[in-house]
């Protein structure tokens, strides 16, 4: 039985459209181009930072972020706030907690993301980031941390994310249950792949996830390895 639900952040809880649109404006390219190249990275199984080298060869993203911070110290820049939450997030998380489930956020995020997430006052039991843990997905140590903070057996934990490579497959390898969220470029592309069958569930939103977990039997028996 699932007792804890743990969520990824980017394109699971946070709509990154505004973030990447600001990056496009910063780099002087059209927003359509920026978002299209990101989609290409997803389709080619390449990391999203590689998109920078496609649109601006030789760009040092870290140096660009530092310059951006100096020029716009009070702006959101590469960050997010509550306006970037997907509409189903707050009610979906609340429904899970109302069902008696432990709800945790744990994703690959920079240090400043922790304060941004906490400031949203979401109905969750805890917030964790890869920056604070010093380990990122898909490393097995990340999912060992998830198990430790949840305080449950791995099979009682459901990890929810939008990617097979970073979320579903490594979480499953660590013994966790998994749900693939069909959202964002990675989520839609990965949900269409045969490997999506490794997930215990493929869902379109958090309302569907909450309803599934509320059903008798929930996710049913774990998928065989």
Secondary structure, DSSP 8 states (H G I E B T S, - for coil): ---EEEE--BTTTB--HHHHHHHHHHHTS-HHHHHHHHHHHHHTT--TTHHHHHHSTT--HHHHHHHHHHH-TTS-TT---GGGB-THHHHHHHHHHHTT-EEEEEES--HHHHHHHHHTT-S-SEEEEHHHHT--TTSHHHHHHHHHHHTS-GGGEEEEES-IIIIIHHHHHTT-EEEEE--HHHHHHHHTSGGGGGSSEEESSHHHHHHHHHSTTTT-S----
